[in-house]
C-alpha cells in the first residue's frame, strides 16, 4: 500500500509541475503580447505628436492633450524616431 501512495503522490506532483509550467508559459506569452502592444502604442504616440506638430499645434497644446510635459514633447520631436516619420 505504501508504494501505491508514493505513486499517487508522484502523479500529483507531476500534475502540479505541469500546471505550474503551463501557467508560467501563459504569463510569459501575456507579457510578450503586452510588450508588443506597448511598442506599437508608443510608436503611434510619436506619429500622433509629430503629425499634430506638423499640422501647427504648439508644443504646449500637444503636451496638454497627451498629458506629457512640454519638455517630453520636445524630446519626442527631437528623437530620431520622429525624424523617420514621413511628412
Secondary structure, DSSP 8 states (H G I E B T S, - for coil): -HHHHHHHHHHHHHHHHHHHHHHHHHHHHHHHHHHHHHHHHHHHHHHHHHHHHHTT--HHHHHHHHT--HHHHHHHHHSHHHHTS--
